[in-house]
Amino acid sequence: MTSFQDPEIYKDVLRTLSTGVYLVDREGRIVFWNQGAEEITGYLSQEVLGRQCGDSFLGHVDRENRVLSGAEVPLVAAMRDGQTVEARLSIRHKIGHPVLLRLRASPIRDVNGTVVGAAECFDEPAASLQHDNRESKLAMLGCIDGPTGAANRDYTETQIEEHLRTFALHRVPFSILAVEVDNLDALRARDGNGVVHTLLRVTAEALASSLRPTDLLGRWTETQFLALVTECSSFEIHRVAERLQKMVSCAEARWWGDPLQFTASFGGTSAKDGDCAEDLVKRAQTALQESVSQGGNRVLIHHD
């Protein structure tokens, strides 16, 4: 008969949880990494055991898009202060895109009350899980662009038209953003098409993870995305675009094992009376072209 006094039982339970759990020793070295952590971050346990929790491989970024390091990392802070730390932040998935998390880091003490390590548990907010479920359903219906995971052009266009009808009937505002990775042609000439495909996939993941479940990211052209941002007026879209721009800048692609950071340009506009889908997209693309012509890595919004 199994004895619940056996500590291996609890270790096995922790190992199989879908919630991410990892432990570090007093020096900050990772000594335990469960299956949930593997699924959420993309890193297998053998890739992280023995590494420092403060290493940049997880790329902790707070809600103001500020990269955390050293004692700012929740686990390090929990050990330093001997207090539990709760936070909402993003880490960088092994593929390179940011993953939004809710986490709780707590110090581990020995029988004498001395801090000997720390434990952290984390999971994705419900909104992120809803997005994943929605993407799976759309993929089954043939509405997803396979290489990037974004909605395909046909589905994106029908959604823009549907929101225009809702805007005309009920005055519910919405906006769109045209997004393009900077300097793709130069990267293609240097490294080939493979690097372009990698950057587009990471960019799509970064954008989609930063949008709400009610929003939509679609692939519009070979190198351009459209983000449809619901219930978002012309007064709000610039702030949304800047947040997405920062999330892309925090992403990091891997190319032949080397980190590759990149930026993106944004052009946006909001629905107005008399718009058709073509008018709306054209205004966003015009703003994007101006953003690119000014050097890229910036946000420009078309305002009447």
PyMOL commands that set and color helices and strands:
alter all, ss='L'
color gray80, all
select helices_A, chain A and resi 7-16+35-41+45-48+56-58+70-72+74-81+126-140+153-170+184-191+193-210+237-250+277-293
alter helices_A, ss='H'
color red, helices_A
select strands_A, chain A and resi 20-25+30-33+85-92+98-109+115-123+174-181+216-219+224-230+253-255+258-260+264-270+299-301
alter strands_A, ss='S'
color yellow, strands_A
deselect
rebuild
show_as cartoon
